[in-house]
Amino acid sequence: MRLRFINFLKRHVGLLSFCRTVIRGMMKITYLFPIRKKTMLFASFGGRNFDDSPRAIYDEICNRREFDDWKLIWAFVAPERFTLPRGEKVKIDSFRFFRTLFTARVWVSNSGMDRGFELRNPRILRVETWHGTPLKKICGEEHTNAIKKNRYVSAPDKTAIRCAQSEYDREILARVLVAEKDTFLLCDLPRNDALLRYTPKDKAAIRSTLGIPQGKKVLLYVPTYREYLLNEKKETYLAPPIDLKKWEKRLGGEYVLLIRAHYAVNAALALTENDFVRDVSAYERLNDLYAVADVLLSDYSSAFIDASILGMPMLCFAYDLEEYEEKRGLYLDLAENLPCPICKTEDEVLDEIAHLDMAEASAQTEGFRRRFAPYAGHATDTVVDEMQRRLKL
């Protein structure tokens, strides 16, 4: 019911715009609420997960003695699904959630904590990491079904702590989030620090967990979602034009295919898993999948930037490029900027994989990384150090 209501509002932009304007004005009274000075509220992807950059920051907070006496609270859509090493859980959009939201000293999130109302209480320190460099248009700049951010905010925000992977995404995020560029730390994303720490033993354990046989390469397919593709239940779904039997025939002797749907996809491919193909959409740690992948296949996703940190070969399967550009829009010219060919059909993808020069492709990825992810490795420390500076700890 909650998901259907959210999707309904997204399809009725005028109604959503009116509701947000009214509620945002009413919520300004919460700026007067007393602040609990040692309370920190976390959320990842709107409460869906216990992962990503908020998790990396949380883990570091737990390891620093300066935060030993802080209350750490995670907001979840389904709190019963998660176990916390430390702290408390709260159900997102509940009364207790909003009470915590309005009174916590610090918010840490990767896709907005304030449920879209752009609350900017000067007494609350907001850590807004975002969740990837945007190739596709976001936050009101999409071509269709878009709500313009600047309707709600009169002046660029100067107070939050934000992360950028490069000058490229800092420029875009500063505009769409209505923020001063100086609020962005050029440090990459905290979630990506772990990419550089996997050992051969770690990778072997992940392969074992996923049931990947020794000697097989891993092809990781990470398509993004199309918000305009809705099934009869008004859920977003994933339907790339691929014949997995053909893929298995061409690649099954050498590869295992892992398919990871975007977190916003409600109805992914109806996969029949076997020795060749696995649906890893529900696998908790995306970084694990990057760590064991030999080749990345994606489309309009920031996965290209994150995976480039590991220097792996990449391929782009943009089977609906013209439609996507028309309905969503892209910031980046894929052919000009990605370190790989743009494939429109599955046969083109399979041919590229069959003739892939791994060393040459990795070298092309390295050039791409130097442009779009040059600061990777120490983002978590950089962000938490800045939090301590702001909090005077």
C-alpha positions as a printed Julia matrix, in Angstrom:
393×3 Matrix{Float64}:
  0.0     0.0     0.0
  2.79    2.43    0.92
  4.61    1.75   -2.37
  1.45    2.16   -4.43
  0.71    5.49   -2.73
  4.24    6.74   -3.43
  4.03    5.68   -7.07
  0.61    7.38   -7.33
  2.07   10.68   -6.14
  5.01   10.37   -8.52
  2.57   10.04  -11.42
  0.53   13.08  -10.29
  3.19   15.74  -10.17
  0.86   18.66   -9.52
 -0.68   17.03   -6.46
  2.73   16.01   -5.12
  4.06   19.52   -5.65
  1.13   21.05   -3.77
  1.42   18.59   -0.85
  5.15   19.12   -0.5
  4.84   22.9    -0.52
  2.13   22.92    2.16
  3.79   20.33    4.39
  7.23   21.89    4.06
  5.87   25.22    5.27
  4.14   23.6     8.21
  7.24   21.62    9.16
  9.34   24.73    9.72
  7.89   24.83   13.21
 10.04   21.76   13.97
 13.11   24.02   13.86
 12.06   25.12   17.35
 12.15   21.6    18.81
 14.91   20.85   21.35
 17.88   19.02   19.82
 19.27   15.83   21.38
 22.93   16.74   21.14
 24.35   13.21   20.99
 21.86   11.48   18.72
 22.64   10.49   15.13
 20.06    9.24   12.61
 21.04    7.06    9.62
 19.17    5.92    6.51
 20.22    4.24    3.28
 18.11    4.43    0.1
 15.07    5.74    1.93
 15.21    3.06    4.62
 15.37    0.08    2.27
 18.89   -1.07    3.17
 21.62   -1.22    5.8
 24.48   -0.47    3.44
 26.21    2.02    1.15
 28.0     5.16    2.38
 25.83    5.64    5.5
 26.87    2.13    6.59
 30.56    2.93    6.0
 30.23    6.11    8.08
 28.3     4.24   10.78
 31.0     1.57   11.02
 33.68    4.25   11.41
 31.6     6.13   13.99
 31.35    2.9    16.0
 35.15    2.62   15.97
 35.89    6.15   17.2
 35.92    6.75   20.94
 34.7    10.33   20.42
 31.3     8.84   19.61
 31.17    6.21   22.37
 28.38    8.02   24.22
 26.3     8.86   21.14
 22.94    7.24   20.44
 22.94    5.79   16.91
 19.55    5.17   15.27
 18.84    3.59   11.87
 15.59    4.24   10.01
 14.22    1.28    8.01
 11.1     0.52    6.01
 11.22   -2.99    7.53
 13.29   -2.83   10.76
 12.79   -6.53   11.46
 14.99   -7.43    8.47
 18.15   -5.93    9.96
 20.41   -6.54   12.94
 22.57   -3.68   14.22
 25.96   -4.18   15.88
 25.17   -1.06   17.91
 22.26    1.3    18.29
 18.51    1.29   17.75
 16.11    0.85   14.85
 13.07    2.91   13.97
 10.39    2.36   11.33
 10.62    5.06    8.7
  7.61    7.43    8.48
  6.41    6.38   11.93
  5.75    8.91   14.7
  9.01    7.9    16.4
 10.9     8.38   13.15
  9.7    11.96   12.75
 10.34   12.71   16.41
 13.9    11.49   15.95
 14.24   13.3    12.63
 13.29   16.65   14.1
 15.49   16.34   17.2
 18.64   14.4    16.19
 21.86   16.41   16.13
 23.14   14.63   12.98
 21.51   13.06    9.92
 23.48   10.69    7.69
 21.86    9.58    4.44
 22.57    8.84    0.78
 19.27    9.84   -0.83
 17.75   12.43    1.47
 16.63   12.04    5.07
 13.78   14.54    5.26
 11.34   12.66    3.0
 11.65   15.22    0.2
 10.71   18.36    2.14
 14.18   20.02    2.04
 14.28   20.79    5.76
 17.38   22.77    6.69
 17.37   23.27   10.42
 20.66   25.08   11.12
 21.08   23.17   14.4
 21.1    19.78   12.63
 24.28   18.66   10.88
 23.29   16.94    7.64
 25.7    14.48    6.03
 24.38   13.86    2.52
 26.69   11.48    0.66
 24.42   10.86   -2.35
 24.8     7.43   -4.01
 26.73    7.73   -7.22
 27.94    9.97  -10.0
 24.95   10.79  -12.24
 25.13    9.7   -15.86
 21.33    9.98  -16.1
 19.42   13.14  -15.26
 18.2    13.39  -11.67
 16.4    15.48   -9.06
 14.0    17.41  -11.26
 16.12   17.66  -14.4
 14.62   14.54  -15.96
 12.82   15.15  -19.22
  9.45   13.81  -18.05
  7.52   13.48  -14.77
  9.9    15.86  -13.04
  9.43   18.19  -10.07
 11.79   21.13  -10.12
 13.89   21.41   -6.98
 14.21   25.18   -7.03
 10.49   25.56   -6.33
 11.2    24.76   -2.68
 14.56   26.3    -1.88
 15.33   29.98   -2.27
 19.09   29.96   -1.75
 21.9    27.39   -2.11
 22.59   25.47    1.07
 25.95   26.18    2.72
 25.84   23.93    5.76
 25.62   20.2     4.92
 28.58   17.87    4.44
 28.42   16.28    1.0
 30.62   13.97   -1.09
 31.69   14.16   -4.7
 33.68   11.66   -6.74
 35.11   14.3    -9.09
 34.66   17.83  -10.34
 32.19   16.44  -12.88
 29.6    15.23  -10.38
 30.21   18.09   -7.94
 29.05   20.51  -10.63
 25.84   18.56  -11.29
 25.02   17.75   -7.67
 25.58   21.32   -6.5
 22.99   22.47   -9.02
 20.32   19.79   -8.54
 20.66   19.67   -4.73
 20.71   23.47   -4.58
 23.96   23.58   -2.65
 27.19   25.56   -2.61
 30.02   23.71   -4.34
 32.23   24.33   -1.3
 30.01   22.02    0.77
 31.22   19.05   -1.29
 34.3    17.15   -0.19
 36.22   15.94   -3.23
 36.91   12.57   -1.63
 34.84    9.97   -3.53
 32.1     8.04   -1.69
 32.66    6.33    1.68
 31.12    3.1     0.37
 33.93    2.78   -2.18
 36.83    2.75    0.31
 36.27   -0.96    0.84
 36.77   -1.71   -2.86
 40.51   -1.26   -2.42
 40.73   -3.53    0.65
 39.57   -6.91   -0.65
 42.2    -9.61   -0.33
 42.46  -12.78   -2.45
 41.1   -14.66    0.56
 38.1   -12.31    0.75
 37.36  -12.8    -2.93
 37.63  -16.56   -2.67
 35.13  -16.54    0.21
 32.65  -14.44   -1.79
 32.98  -16.72   -4.81
 32.33  -19.69   -2.57
 29.24  -18.05   -1.06
 27.9   -17.32   -4.54
 28.75  -20.81   -5.77
 31.08  -19.63   -8.53
 33.27  -22.53   -9.72
 37.03  -22.2    -9.79
 38.33  -21.08  -13.13
 35.11  -19.33  -14.19
 35.14  -15.6   -14.91
 32.38  -13.38  -13.55
 30.29  -11.13  -15.78
 28.39   -8.68  -13.57
 25.33   -7.08  -15.2
 24.1    -3.98  -13.32
 21.33   -2.27  -15.29
 19.65    0.83  -13.94
 15.89    1.25  -13.71
 13.42    2.9   -16.06
 10.86    4.72  -13.94
  8.53    4.92  -16.92
  8.32    1.09  -17.22
  5.4     0.07  -15.01
  3.59   -3.24  -14.76
 -0.11   -3.76  -14.05
  0.59   -3.21  -10.33
  2.24    0.15  -11.13
  5.63   -1.25  -10.09
  8.84   -0.48  -11.95
 10.27   -3.52  -13.67
 13.33   -4.64  -15.63
 12.99   -6.19  -19.06
 16.2    -6.13  -21.13
 15.86   -7.91  -24.5
 18.08  -10.88  -23.77
 17.81  -14.61  -24.32
 19.67  -16.19  -21.42
 19.85  -19.54  -23.18
 21.78  -17.85  -25.97
 24.06  -16.18  -23.43
 24.69  -19.49  -21.71
 25.5   -21.18  -25.02
 28.0   -18.45  -25.96
 29.51  -17.71  -22.55
 28.68  -20.59  -20.21
 31.97  -22.41  -20.69
 33.98  -19.42  -19.51
 31.68  -17.14  -17.46
 29.11  -17.02  -14.69
 26.56  -14.21  -15.16
 25.49  -12.27  -12.06
 22.49   -9.95  -12.55
 21.96   -7.13  -10.06
 18.79   -5.05  -10.45
 18.68   -1.4    -9.33
 17.33   -0.89   -5.79
 14.31    1.03   -7.18
 13.21   -1.87   -9.38
 10.2    -3.56   -7.78
  9.82   -6.4   -10.27
 13.05   -7.63  -11.79
 13.65  -10.28  -14.42
 11.88  -13.58  -13.83
 15.14  -15.51  -13.75
 15.54  -19.25  -13.65
 18.87  -19.61  -11.91
 21.3   -22.33  -12.9
 25.05  -22.93  -13.06
 25.42  -20.01  -15.48
 23.1   -17.23  -14.26
 22.41  -15.95  -10.73
 20.06  -13.2    -9.54
 22.07  -11.25   -6.94
 19.63   -8.33   -6.61
 19.04   -9.16   -2.95
 22.71   -9.75   -2.13
 23.54   -7.37    0.7
 26.91   -5.94   -0.35
 27.29   -4.64   -3.88
 31.01   -4.13   -3.27
 31.43   -7.88   -2.9
 30.06   -8.3    -6.41
 32.4    -5.67   -7.83
 35.31   -7.36   -6.03
 34.79  -10.73   -7.73
 33.71   -9.4   -11.14
 36.02   -9.74  -14.12
 33.84   -7.69  -16.48
 31.14   -5.1   -15.78
 28.1    -4.75  -18.05
 25.77   -1.8   -17.45
 23.88    0.94  -19.26
 23.25    4.39  -17.71
 24.39    3.57  -14.19
 26.99    5.06  -11.88
 28.25    1.48  -11.6
 30.69    2.43  -14.35
 32.39    4.97  -12.08
 32.48    2.76   -8.98
 33.74   -0.31  -10.83
 36.44    1.75  -12.56
 38.18    2.03   -9.19
 39.05   -1.65   -9.59
 40.19   -1.18  -13.19
 37.96   -3.88  -14.65
 36.94   -4.05  -18.32
 33.5    -2.6   -19.05
 30.75   -2.88  -21.64
 27.65   -0.77  -22.19
 24.38   -2.46  -23.18
 22.22    0.54  -24.18
 19.48   -1.31  -26.04
 16.98    1.52  -25.49
 19.3     4.52  -25.7
 17.06    6.74  -27.83
 13.99    6.05  -25.68
 15.96    6.59  -22.47
 17.41    9.89  -23.71
 13.94   11.07  -24.67
 12.12   10.01  -21.5
 14.83   10.43  -18.85
 17.83   12.2   -20.34
 21.59   11.83  -19.89
 24.25   14.27  -18.75
 27.03   12.3   -20.38
 27.5    11.45  -24.04
 28.13    7.73  -23.6
 29.99    7.18  -26.86
 32.32   10.1   -26.13
 33.03    9.31  -22.49
 32.64    5.63  -21.57
 35.79    3.5   -21.92
 33.97    0.88  -24.02
 31.75    0.34  -27.06
 28.02    1.12  -26.87
 26.12   -2.08  -27.74
 22.51   -1.9   -28.9
 21.78   -5.64  -29.21
 22.6    -8.73  -27.22
 24.54  -10.14  -30.17
 26.82   -7.09  -30.09
 27.35   -7.62  -26.35
 28.17  -11.29  -26.79
 30.56  -10.58  -29.65
 32.36   -7.91  -27.6
 32.78  -10.3   -24.68
 33.99  -13.1   -26.94
 36.71  -10.88  -28.41
 37.54   -8.88  -25.28
 41.2    -7.97  -24.78
 41.26   -7.79  -20.98
 44.53   -5.88  -20.7
 43.6    -3.26  -23.28
 40.11   -2.81  -21.83
 41.54   -2.4   -18.31
 43.92    0.29  -19.58
 40.97    2.19  -21.06
 39.12    1.89  -17.76
 42.09    3.4   -15.92
 41.91    6.55  -18.03
 38.18    6.79  -17.27
 38.86    6.35  -13.53
 41.41    9.17  -13.47
 38.71   11.53  -14.72
 35.66   10.37  -12.78
 36.99    8.72   -9.58
 40.46   10.14   -8.89
 40.07   10.5    -5.1
 38.97    6.99   -4.11
 40.35    5.32   -1.01
 39.88    7.48    2.09
 36.43    9.06    1.86
 35.1     7.68    5.14
 37.93    9.14    7.2
 37.6    12.44    5.37
 33.86   12.68    6.06
 34.02   11.6     9.71
 36.97   13.92   10.37
 34.87   16.77    8.99
 31.92   15.69   11.16
 34.13   15.81   14.24
 35.42   19.24   13.25
 31.89   20.59   12.84
 30.72   18.97   16.09
 33.86   20.15   17.92
 34.68   16.64   19.17
